[in-house]
Amino acid sequence: MSRTTNPPHEHPPHRRDRRGRRLALAAGALLGAGALTVTTLSTASADGSPSTLNRVDNPYVGAGVYVNPEWSANAAAEPGGDRIADQPTGVWLDRIAAIDGSGQGGGRTMGLRDHLDAAVEQAAGHDAFVFQVVVYNLPGRDCSALASNGELGPTEIDRYKSEFIDPIAEILADPAYADLRIVTTIEIDSLPNLITNVSPRPTATPECDVMKANGNYVEGVAYALDQLGAIPNVYNYIDAGHYGWIGWDDNFTASAELFKTAATTGGATVDDVHGFIVNTANFGPAVEPFYSINDSINGTSVRESKWVDWNRYVDNQGFAQAFRTELISQGFDPGIGMLIDTSRSGWGGPDRPTAAGPRTTVGRIHQGNWCNQAGAGLGERPTVAPATGIDAYVWMKPPGESDGSSSEIPNDEGKGFDRMCDPTYEGNPRNNHNMSGALPDAPVSGHWFSAQFQELMANAYPPL
């Protein structure tokens, strides 16, 4: 999954659909840690009379969360993996075949219905239950990288709608799953690329210029929000990059404005958006305990350091809370919540600082590095409402699944080889020409990467 930043010289300078559904939002509801409020969704029944369904502000409060049996089996098969094999992770729909389970390499894996049926079984005995799914197959997907390119070409928006989103919506709307709280992560690596990786930025790619010009990222995200947001028990969270991607002044407000555009295109409205998720499949810390953006090193602000690079944030939680405020100012509902993917946000091990000390450096290689990072560790465990405005820490990216192959591997999943996954690569403008930081011998993205899983456990922070 591509995560890109700009080089340092750039940085100083209500839910209603076609069927008449409307979400009456709780007036002025601001989510506090541990708080549970509900919103009311009025729908039209088959005979045209209104019916009422309840939607909670934070779907994770008081709920169990689905454990993917396939990921759990891979984790449990690893030495020491049983320590985390019972953690909930996201189910990734990254190609049309994944919907029915005709998956990797032509083999049969669990499809969406299989997972939902398993979730219904796991929900027994719980008052509420969350199922997490990543919707990830836009035309021209991930225009700034190759490892996570998708199967649909830049102009295949009609296929995206009819062959991908429509079947997903039909399955999620099945009454058999009406008691689940279905949390969708909508199209990572899409809208932020239209801010940071387009001309005239030095970080631009021709592919991102194409996707900005043809509008299919915006149209596709809007369609997904519209169709999935019409289902009463679906909670849409749009991917919002991370602090090391859009935390700079020239990216921050522009990204929020673009998200508002996408959420009001076609039939979509801001009421189709329950919240946003940051750091999906990335490596940045949720909370940085030992320095802040206000610190100085020998009289010089940490903002000027190579690592912070004029950013205004040093961790994802501070960024998520500030970005939430900005999104609300752009017209999103005051009750929106944020998710933080902490599946790989830990950097533990013997070299991890345990207290503040002499500040001679404040980071790792570069925040633009995104592929199978050496030294990474499991982050905070999935947690409900850890801070104001944060609905949950989640493990949306299943730990141990590769970001991309270290060298070219032919495959039938539309996934290319990106040099950012090559440990010998010396970088590009999107990581300010630093080494890639990637682990060697990685398989194609989404496939099990045992060495990475072992390293994530060894470097877990908090430790296992």
SULFEN-V688383 format. One line per field, one symbol per residue. psi: psi as a letter, one per 30 degrees, with the letter a starting at -180 (. if undefined). Layout:
psi=???
//
This chain:
psi=kkjllllfffed.kjkafggkkjjkkkgjkklkfkjlllkjklklegfkklkkkklejffkgklkkjjeeeeeeeffkkffffgfgkkllkkjgleffefgibkgflklkaeeeeeeeeeeffkfkelkkkkkkjihlkhkifgleeglafklfgheeeeeefdeeeeeeeffkffgffkjjjkjjilhdeeffefhlkgkfgkkeeeeeeeefgfeeeeeeeeeeeeffkfgkjkjkkhblegegfleffdeeeeeeeeeefgkbfklfffjfalklgkgaglkekjffllfflljhgkkfffleeehglgkflfeeeeeeeeeeeeffglkfgklkkkjgfhgkiblffkkflkakjflgabdkffkfjhkkfllkaklkkkhflkfjelkliejjkfklflkflkjklgggkakkffgjffkgaaffghhllfglllhkakkflkjeeeeeeeeegkjll.
//
